[in-house]
Amino acid sequence: RLIYFVPIVELLMTVHSPPSNSPRMHFANKALKRINRHPKTAARAGAIALLLVVGIPVVRMQLTDSDTAVAEAVKPTVTSVETLTVATVDGYDTTRAYTGAIAALRASDLGFERGGELVAVLVEEGDRVAAGAPLAQLDISNLQTQRQQLEADQAQALAVLLELEAGPRVEDIAAAEASVRQMEQELALQRTQRSRREFLYERGAVSREELDEFAYGQGALQAQLDQARSRLEELQNGTRQEQILAQRAVVQKLEAAIADVDVNIQKSTVRSPFAGIIADRQVDEGTVIGAGQSGVRLVEDAAPEARIGMPVVTASQLRLGDTQPVKLDGETFTATVTAVLPEVDPETRTQMVVFQLDQAAVPSLNPGQIARVEITETIPTAGTWLPTSALTQDIRGLWSAYVLTPTDAEGTYEVQPQSVEILHQESDRALVRGTLQPGDRVVADGVHRLVPGQQVKPIE
């Protein structure tokens, strides 16, 4: 059986014609050795060898037909793609938003400096008032009575002052002169009577007591005469300047008291310190309020300002009088650049720009409210604009675009990826830079259907 099996194996090896060092040749040699050791299996091995002799050509024929079909199936096809030609730019325009806040508008809670009964509130919430307009009033009847009393005292003091400034009247001087002459006559009579009493006293006709009465009466008349003469001299010299100054001080004191009452009367009426809008009315007529208690809240009715920090380069491009749209809680208002503050914030490295908003924005504003302005800037940088549909994700987070390279076939190109860096993106396009060259043709759309080296046919 071994004699018949060995030629069969040799025939099998000859038909298949494997190389001498191939795995199949090695397997045949190993099989022959095993047959030599086990003669009983020769017949069984012969049958197997016969099947191999008959089956291998058939299998080889089927494999040859399958390879031909696969080769025809994978025959490369040409895909039509949209393309564009690369062109470089020197820069791009971009709109950047900067935020700031509405400058604090003046807002005051107005009240009275003195307490009293509130007799009138002259405004309602939402009313626009001018500077100095009356808003509310207190009862001033007691102040008016006090003023009348002071006015009467002032009139009396003024009359005294006028009298002092005018000096003594002629009639008063004449009366004083008459009084002096009368006292002189009385004193002369007293002296004569005393002389007589002394003569009688020496003769013993009168007592010592009676003589003393005439002596002391003469002294009293002399004192009255001196007083009358002093009064006459005072009238003749006129009023002293010190008296006039003292009376003037009395008049001024009364004037100051009246002025104080007038101030209290004025402060009994609350007036608007600036033009504004009544934001809140907190009290009504008849309320007795204390000093300092708030009654009306007033918010300034003026052109509001928005203060927005910007980079120094951006702020330097703005000019006084330029108009910019400013957004406030979804609403857009026109604003004018009124100032660019010279100092740069050391923390944010920004420069403050002041925008004055339209008067129409006042009802929509609150101090500290966020304001946003959008400014278009030109960024100088070289790059190429490509549609985002022309970009595909590359390895390590990079991006690439497919560039067309010519092939041997006419009108057919291969696509090869070129790495690019996205500098700026807006809407459906991106500014990129990389290995692209001006004039390169790039696939504009459908890059997800392509692989490197694929043949394509361009469509402009």
Phi, psi and omega in degrees: 000325177292326179298321181281333185282323184298314177300327180294316179296319178297320178298318178299317180291327179289318180296314182284333177051057177281157174297157184293333181257017182279159178300324181293322177295320178297319179296321180294315179300319179295324178293320180297319179297318180294325179294319179299326180281335184232084181296334183293337182270008183295317182295316179297318179293327178296319178297319180295320180295323178298317177299319180295322180296321181281322189278327185299314178301322180295316180297318181296325178294318180292320178297321179297318178295321180294317179299322179295318180294319179295318180299322178290327182287324183267015176300124186302139176249153182263124181260135177275131181227151173278139183230165173217159182261133183289132174223137183267154177233159182267349182182182180210155177263135179222147179255121181244143181258135177237140184246151177207206183218155175287128179298143184298115174286153179290130178222130185229138170265105188270136177215189183255148177277347177231155178274164179162182180273131178280119183256343182203134169243115193266001183226163175238164179298135181093350180290142174264130184234150177272165178296132180088358181289138178290140182245320181205158184223146174257165176291131184236019183298319179294325178291323179294320177296317178297323180293320180298318179297317179294325178296321178295316177297323179295320179297319179295316180294325178294322179296317178297320180296318179297321179296318179294320180292327180285335180084176182293149178279161178299321180298319179294321179294318179296319178296320179294322178295319179297321179296323179292317180297320180296317180293325178296318179296316180296323180291323178295319178297319181296323180293318180297315181295324179293320179299319178294318182295324177296320179295317181291324180296321179295330179273355180080018182277333180233162181275166178296325181297317180294323178294320180295324179299316179292328180292312179291326176298324178293322178294319180295319178294327178294321179294318179296324178294319178297321179293318179295320178295320178296319178297318179296321179294323178297317179293324181289327179282344182087180183285142178287146182295328180296323179295320180295317181295321179296320180290326176296323178296322177298318180296316180296323178298318178292323177297319178296321178296319178295319179297322178296319177296320179297322178297317178296324177294318179294320180286351174283353175242120177278127179242153181290122179286342178203164178293133183192193182238136178287112182271332183203137173246114192259345182225164178233171181300147180091349180282134173267113184249157180265169179296131179088352180288133182285139178238329183218137175255129183239130176247135185300135177256078182222166179297116184286162180238143173246128179250118187232129178275137181223159172301152184301321181297317180292316181297326181291341179279345181274147179238149178299133182097349177294145178253141180219143174283133180242132182258134178227107179051047177088345177263145182247131179232151178277134181230153180243136177287117181254339181196148170237105186295139187286334185281145178253130179296122183292341181271312183266349182056039179242161179245136185277129177246132183258124177247133176259123184272165177294156177298334182294344182277351186302313181296340183263005188253151170220141178304134181086359180295143182288132176238143183228135178234140180249128183234132178274127181237152175258120181259115181281109176199141181275140180183188182227134176276126175230145173293148181297338177289348179270357184254143178227148181293131180251182181289156177057034175075008179274176178236156179215159176232146181272123179255138180277130173240139183296152173241181180291329180284138183290133177077005181244141182229160171253150178257135178230135181285142174236125182289140179222160177243130180278120179267323184202143180228137176212134179054239184252024178220162182220144175266122186233162171217152182173223183269004177293144179242148177303134181097346177296145176261126186241141175293126187269339185203157176075027182292342180291345180266000188249156173228154180304136180087357180290142179276135182224164176238119187285145170238120183295000000 
